[in-house]
Amino acid sequence: MRAAERYLWRVLMASQVRTGYLATQVPGGGHKFVTEGEHLELISITKEQSGTYECIASNDISSSDIRRVQVTVNYPPFISKARSTGTPVGQRGVLQCEASAVPRAEFEWYKEDRRLLNGINGLKIETQDKQSLLIFFNVSEEDYGNYTCVAMNTMGITNASIILYGPGAMHDVNGTPIFSCCSLCLLLTITLFHLLKF
């Protein structure tokens, strides 16, 4: 007669786990799940469920057999950091874009509809791990404006708008630049001119 096998699944490293099984907290961190069989089903899997899972099979006759499985959950890019930067003319400026993704995101930079290339017009694009930097070695007036960071992988694509502005730019309550003082004066002048015409 074959001894009844028992299976204990334990999550060693994962921030959040949803399964169809009753889970109990394990001292020292993690969760454990007692199952009837050798399979553990993860319900509605999310990126937080990535991690190391351990299965312990035991019976009353032989010693326990322990196996570990690494679970990787693929997900589309999510831009976690994209901050606008103020830099004076003639100085070095850096725009930063950071995205979490599995597989790792690839980055592209655009100004308006034009894709920016590394080493062209005094620009350098540095991408390392989950971060991409757009570096201006010598900021000019023409460099000021709206830039788009695009992060993509096989699961999807996302983008964020980042502004390089001068030291005279005005900001809203969130710290986002609105207009430079000169641009605001020009806008008011044009508005008044059109109102007085009528």
C-alpha positions in Angstrom: 0.0 0.0 0.0 1.4 3.4 -1.0 1.8 6.0 1.7 -0.4 9.1 1.4 1.6 12.1 0.2 1.2 15.5 1.6 2.2 18.7 -0.1 3.1 21.9 1.6 3.7 25.0 -0.7 5.5 27.9 0.8 6.1 31.4 -0.7 9.7 32.5 0.2 9.7 35.8 -1.7 6.6 37.5 -3.0 4.9 40.7 -1.9 1.3 39.5 -2.5 -0.2 36.1 -3.2 -3.7 35.0 -4.2 -4.5 31.3 -4.5 -7.5 29.0 -4.2 -6.0 27.6 -1.0 -6.1 28.6 2.7 -2.9 30.4 3.5 -1.2 30.9 6.8 1.6 33.2 7.7 5.0 31.6 8.2 7.2 32.8 11.0 10.1 34.8 9.5 8.0 35.9 6.5 6.1 34.3 3.6 3.0 32.2 3.4 2.3 28.5 3.3 -0.4 26.5 1.6 -1.5 22.9 2.2 -2.8 21.3 -1.0 -4.1 17.9 -1.9 -1.8 17.6 -4.9 1.5 18.7 -6.3 0.0 21.7 -8.2 -0.5 25.1 -6.8 -2.8 27.4 -8.8 -2.2 31.1 -8.6 -5.5 33.0 -9.1 -5.6 36.3 -11.2 -1.9 36.5 -11.1 -0.3 40.0 -10.8 3.3 41.2 -10.9 3.4 41.2 -7.1 3.1 37.4 -7.1 6.5 37.0 -8.8 8.9 35.3 -6.5 10.3 32.0 -5.2 7.9 29.2 -4.3 8.9 26.1 -2.4 7.1 22.7 -2.5 7.7 20.2 0.3 6.4 16.7 -0.4 6.3 14.3 2.5 4.8 10.9 3.6 5.2 8.7 6.6 7.9 6.4 5.1 10.7 8.5 3.5 12.2 11.9 4.2 10.7 15.1 2.7 11.5 16.1 -0.9 11.9 19.9 -1.3 11.8 21.7 -4.7 11.9 25.4 -5.5 10.3 27.2 -8.4 10.9 30.7 -9.5 7.8 32.5 -10.8 8.2 35.4 -13.2 5.2 37.5 -14.1 5.5 39.5 -17.3 3.8 42.9 -17.4 3.8 46.0 -19.6 5.9 49.1 -18.7 4.7 51.5 -16.0 6.5 54.8 -15.8 7.3 55.5 -12.1 9.4 58.6 -12.5 9.3 61.4 -15.1 10.3 64.8 -13.7 10.5 68.0 -15.6 13.8 69.9 -15.1 14.9 73.6 -15.2 18.3 74.3 -16.6 19.9 77.6 -17.6 21.3 78.2 -21.1 24.8 76.9 -21.5 24.6 74.4 -18.6 24.3 70.6 -18.7 20.7 69.4 -18.5 19.3 65.9 -17.8 15.7 64.6 -18.2 15.1 61.3 -16.4 12.5 58.6 -17.2 12.1 55.4 -15.1 9.9 52.5 -15.9 9.2 49.1 -14.3 8.5 46.2 -16.7 9.1 42.5 -17.3 10.7 41.9 -19.7 12.8 45.1 -19.2 11.5 48.1 -21.1 13.3 49.7 -24.1 13.2 53.5 -24.2 12.8 56.0 -27.0 12.8 59.8 -26.7 10.9 62.3 -28.8 10.6 66.1 -29.1 7.2 66.8 -30.6 6.9 64.1 -33.4 10.7 63.8 -34.0 12.5 60.8 -32.5 15.8 61.8 -30.9 18.9 59.8 -31.6 22.0 59.3 -29.4 24.9 61.6 -30.3 22.9 63.9 -32.6 22.7 67.7 -31.9 24.7 67.5 -28.6 22.3 64.9 -27.1 23.2 61.7 -25.3 20.8 59.0 -24.4 21.9 56.7 -21.6 19.8 53.7 -20.6 20.7 51.5 -17.7 18.5 48.9 -16.1 15.0 50.5 -15.7 16.1 54.1 -16.2 16.8 56.3 -19.3 18.5 59.7 -19.3 18.3 62.3 -22.0 21.4 64.4 -21.5 22.0 67.9 -23.0 25.7 68.9 -22.8 25.1 72.6 -23.5 21.4 73.7 -23.2 20.2 76.3 -25.7 16.9 78.1 -26.1 15.9 75.7 -28.8 16.2 72.8 -26.4 13.5 74.1 -24.1 10.1 72.4 -24.6 8.1 69.3 -24.2 9.8 65.8 -24.5 8.2 62.4 -24.6 9.7 59.4 -23.0 8.3 56.1 -24.5 8.8 52.8 -22.7 7.9 49.6 -24.4 8.3 45.8 -24.2 6.5 42.8 -25.7 3.6 43.3 -23.3 2.8 46.9 -24.1 3.8 50.5 -24.5 3.4 53.7 -22.4 4.7 57.2 -22.4 5.2 60.3 -20.3 5.6 64.0 -21.0 8.7 65.7 -19.5 9.5 69.4 -19.9 13.0 71.0 -20.1 12.5 74.7 -19.1 14.6 77.7 -18.3 15.1 79.4 -14.9 12.4 82.0 -15.6 9.6 79.5 -16.0 6.5 79.8 -13.9 5.1 76.7 -12.1 1.7 75.4 -11.1 1.0 73.9 -7.6 2.5 70.6 -8.6 5.8 72.2 -9.7 5.1 71.8 -13.4 6.3 74.6 -15.6 3.6 76.7 -17.2 5.2 79.5 -19.3 8.3 81.6 -19.0 7.7 85.2 -18.0 8.4 86.4 -21.6 6.0 83.8 -23.0 3.3 84.8 -20.6 3.7 88.6 -21.5 3.5 87.7 -25.2 0.4 85.6 -24.6 -1.3 88.4 -22.7 -0.3 91.0 -25.4 -1.8 88.8 -28.2 -5.0 88.2 -26.2 -5.5 91.9 -25.5 -4.8 92.8 -29.1 -7.5 90.4 -30.3 -10.0 91.6 -27.7 -9.4 95.3 -28.6 -10.0 94.5 -32.3 -13.6 93.8 -31.7 
